[in-house]
Amino acid sequence: MRITIREEEENDSIQIYDVNKLAFQQENEGKLIERIRKGENFIPELSIVAELDNRIVGHILFSKIKIVGDSDYESLALAPMAVIPEFQKKGIGSELIKSGINKAKELGFDSIIVIGHKEYYPKFGFQIASRWDIKCPFEVPDEVFMAIELTEKALEGKAGNVEYPDEFNEV
Ligand SMILES: CC(C)(COP(=O)(O)OP(=O)(O)OC[C@H]1O[C@@H](n2cnc3c(N)ncnc32)[C@H](O)[C@@H]1OP(=O)(O)O)[C@@H](O)C(=O)NCCC(=O)NCCS
């Protein structure tokens, strides 16, 4: 299986919407991506697709968010990520995350926040965000709200509340 991991291109948006619809069995995540894409927190290099035989089978998006503590700290939200069910558990999701982490580092971001499966993200270095006293604005169990430092000690002293932009509140 030859998977290509690459940045989203202009004509990919319908396929990305469909990948999310299939993976989540609803349209909320596809709509979230469309809202983020139109807004100021979108980073084109961090909308990444996995392609197999010219078909998009997976997608991951990282967009700008803030941690509001003693001052405002820029971070990234990993959301959403999706792989079409029949292509799951083949390592495609892992490739998307690793590639996104590398690109985020390259672009100079120093942390990523995710709300997600507690068994999945720690494999890539994510830890429970409460470890840094970083709080989630949504009511979710502590262990699903995670963060990763992309540079050493990037989150130390950045205790605060994560502010998701309005795009997220409409989900
Ligand atoms: C979460 C999601 C994106 C993961 O994508 P994926 O491509 O299945 O991820 P991976 O293949 O990298 O890893 C999934 C599992 O397969 C295992 N795996 C990886 N490569 C494998 C391979 N070659 N053969 C068999 N299993 C493999 C991984 O170890 C992992 O194991 P786990 O079940 O113990 O965690 C996908 O399941 C999905 O779209 N889910 C629905 C939407 C969703 O929940 N999104 C995330 C919201 S937080």
The ligand as an ORCA input file, in Angstrom:
! r2SCAN-3c Opt
* xyz 0 1
  C      -8.677      7.822     15.112
  C      -8.314      7.461     13.658
  C      -8.096      8.722     12.863
  C      -7.050      6.613     13.688
  O      -6.643      6.340     12.351
  P      -5.936      4.973     11.954
  O      -5.414      5.119     10.586
  O      -6.854      3.852     12.227
  O      -4.740      4.967     13.008
  P      -3.523      3.974     13.074
  O      -3.674      2.876     12.097
  O      -2.312      4.786     13.015
  O      -3.657      3.414     14.529
  C      -4.846      2.723     14.941
  C      -4.484      1.448     15.583
  O      -4.011      0.557     14.606
  C      -2.738      0.015     15.017
  N      -1.934     -0.162     13.804
  C      -1.088      0.724     13.258
  N      -0.504      0.202     12.171
  C      -1.020     -1.022     12.012
  C      -0.826     -2.037     11.041
  N       0.030     -1.887     10.009
  N      -1.551     -3.156     11.155
  C      -2.435     -3.301     12.174
  N      -2.643     -2.382     13.121
  C      -1.940     -1.258     13.047
  C      -2.175      1.047     15.886
  O      -1.200      0.498     16.777
  C      -3.404      1.506     16.608
  O      -3.661      0.567     17.592
  P      -4.636      0.811     18.797
  O      -5.982      0.373     18.282
  O      -4.125     -0.055     19.863
  O      -4.592      2.283     19.105
  C      -9.430      6.640     12.990
  O      -9.681      5.506     13.771
  C     -10.732      7.399     12.781
  O     -10.919      8.081     11.770
  N     -11.680      7.265     13.724
  C     -12.985      7.891     13.623
  C     -12.888      9.370     13.812
  C     -12.185      9.736     15.107
  O     -12.485      9.199     16.162
  N     -11.221     10.680     15.010
  C     -10.406     11.099     16.108
  C     -11.137     11.971     17.026
  S     -10.150     12.248     18.450
*
